[in-house]
Amino acid sequence: MDVVASDPWANADQSPLTPYPNPTPGPVTVRWSAPGSGALSALVLDASGRCVRRLTVAGGAMAGGLRQLAWDGRDSQGRTVPPGVYFLRLPASEGLRIRPLRVLP
């Protein structure tokens, strides 16, 4: 029997800036188009708008000009964040974008 690795986005919503999986019990990945080729900063915000963690996205882009970001579900102190609603704030080609992300227990 052949086993074929699959892209997690194959069955997911293909719209830009879609976190996957969402909701999530742990790590999440998001792909999006962003201007330039340098490093970018993305923020994870809690429901009150406080910065939980700043993530640096390495320079360079994937095929089609896409960037990819992975968040491990931890805050800036390395602690697992509690369940709840968070927001990914990302620089994008069309300007600043914010996407909700629900973290499960």
Helices and strands as residue ranges (DSSP letters): G 8-11, E 28-33, E 40-46, E 51-57, G 63-65, E 66-71, E 84-92, E 95-103
